[in-house]
Amino acid sequence: MSNEGPFVVKKSLSNVNFRILLNRNEKEKVVNHNKLKTYEGINAPKWLQTERRKLKMNKE
């Protein structure tokens, strides 16, 4: 999974393992923190923006 993404971190399973959302079709994967990097782009795909909003609304 090198140089892929961006993805949404859907859930923290532990201090080092996270469940990420790979695409708009709800495909998920569990990854270790050392495989993740902060997305620094300015044009995130629309599906990514939508999922971020959904997750933020669920936290509130």
C-alpha positions as CSV (number, residue, x, y, z in Angstrom):
1,M,0.0,0.0,0.0
2,S,2.9,2.4,-0.7
3,N,2.0,5.8,-2.1
4,E,-1.7,5.2,-2.3
5,G,-4.6,7.3,-1.1
6,P,-5.9,9.5,0.3
7,F,-7.9,7.4,2.7
8,V,-10.2,8.1,5.7
9,V,-9.3,6.7,9.1
10,K,-12.6,5.3,10.1
11,K,-11.7,3.9,13.5
12,S,-8.8,3.5,15.9
13,L,-8.6,-0.1,16.9
14,S,-5.6,0.4,19.2
15,N,-2.8,2.9,19.7
16,V,-1.1,1.6,16.6
17,N,-3.8,0.0,14.4
18,F,-6.5,1.8,12.4
19,R,-9.4,0.8,10.2
20,I,-9.3,2.9,7.0
21,L,-11.9,3.5,4.3
22,L,-10.2,2.8,0.9
23,N,-12.9,4.1,-1.4
24,R,-16.5,5.2,-1.8
25,N,-17.6,1.6,-2.1
26,E,-17.0,1.2,1.7
27,K,-14.0,-1.1,1.2
28,E,-12.0,-1.1,4.4
29,K,-8.6,-2.3,5.5
30,V,-6.8,-2.5,8.9
31,V,-3.3,-0.9,8.8
32,N,-0.5,-0.2,11.3
33,H,0.3,3.5,12.1
34,N,3.7,3.2,10.4
35,K,1.9,2.8,7.0
36,L,0.0,6.0,7.4
37,K,0.9,9.6,6.5
38,T,-1.1,12.8,6.8
39,Y,-2.7,13.9,3.5
40,E,-1.4,17.3,2.7
41,G,-3.1,17.8,-0.7
42,I,-5.6,20.6,-1.4
43,N,-7.9,18.7,-3.8
44,A,-9.2,15.7,-2.0
45,P,-11.7,13.5,-4.0
46,K,-15.4,14.3,-3.4
47,W,-16.0,10.9,-1.8
48,L,-13.3,11.5,0.7
49,Q,-14.7,14.9,1.7
50,T,-18.2,13.3,2.0
51,E,-16.9,10.6,4.3
52,R,-15.0,13.0,6.5
53,R,-18.2,15.0,7.0
54,K,-20.1,11.9,7.9
55,L,-17.5,10.8,10.5
56,K,-17.4,14.3,12.0
57,M,-21.2,14.4,12.3
58,N,-21.2,10.9,14.0
59,K,-18.7,12.1,16.6
60,E,-20.8,15.1,17.7
